[in-house]
Amino acid sequence: MSARIGVITFPGTLDDVDAARAVRLAGAEPVTLWHGDADLKGVDAVIVPGGFSYGDYLRAGAIAKFAPVMGEVIEQAGRGLPVLGICNGFQVLCEAGLLPGALTRNIGLHFICRDVWLEVASNSTAWTTRYDVGADLLIPLKSGEGRYVAPESVLDELEGEGRVVFRYRENLNGSQRDIAGISSANGRVVGLMPHPEHATEALTGPSDDGLGMFLSVLDSVLTAA
């Protein structure tokens, strides 16, 4: 059985095509989901990709959380549907309340476009089982509002519950506690700022280190089936 992974497109989304390609490379079927449709088409998991949904008006992700498709994502995530938010998708998941904290302007207020090294801090989520804890991944980062912030109590909770999923080896954007990605309490929802869909083949990216995220969720949904 082939898993079906939905990829949402909002006005301003840039990386939905690459996310769908990563899903295909992992051996699953990508399914296009439109922001205006309250229909997830029975997919086994959802990716909220990067870009500038609704032009990042108000603030990044603030309008996208009201899209009809996100109402379904929130409901199904509550039932255990795996969801991955990448860059702007991470911002959307935070705005929608599926993940805690917020993404703010980078320290220094500059847009950062660099390949960065990440440390895998947790391999117990639906999206990271293919990795070893402590592994180094080389993944592209491209964002102007990528600085992760949260109250100290929330940061302590994330640390204590093992919900910090990725950390920056070199913290370029000023994220608190070097956090590059986090998960929900059940490990089914993950958000990160760097772009694993741009690191699925060594020929076209800095590495193929990102492919493990898409392979991991296949393991998760096929095991559940």
Salt bridges, closest charged atoms under 4 A:
ASP15 OD1 - LYS142 NZ 3.06
ASP15 OD2 - HIS195 ND1 3.68
ASP15 OD1 - HIS198 NE2 3.26
ASP18 OD2 - HIS198 ND1 2.96
GLU29 OE1 - ARG4 NE 3.83
GLU75 OE2 - ARG79 NH2 2.79
GLU95 OE2 - ARG59 NE 2.65
GLU119 OE1 - ARG169 NH1 3.55
ASP136 OD1 - ARG169 NE 2.69
GLU152 OE1 - ARG177 NH2 2.63
ASP156 OD1 - ARG177 NH2 2.76
GLU157 OE2 - ARG163 NH1 3.40
GLU159 OE1 - ARG167 NH2 2.59
GLU159 OE2 - ARG177 NH1 3.73
GLU161 OE1 - ARG163 NH1 3.07
GLU170 OE1 - ARG114 NH2 3.70
GLU197 OE2 - HIS195 ND1 2.70
GLU197 OE2 - HIS198 NE2 3.64
GLU201 OE1 - ARG21 NH2 2.27
ASP219 OD2 - ARG130 NE 2.59
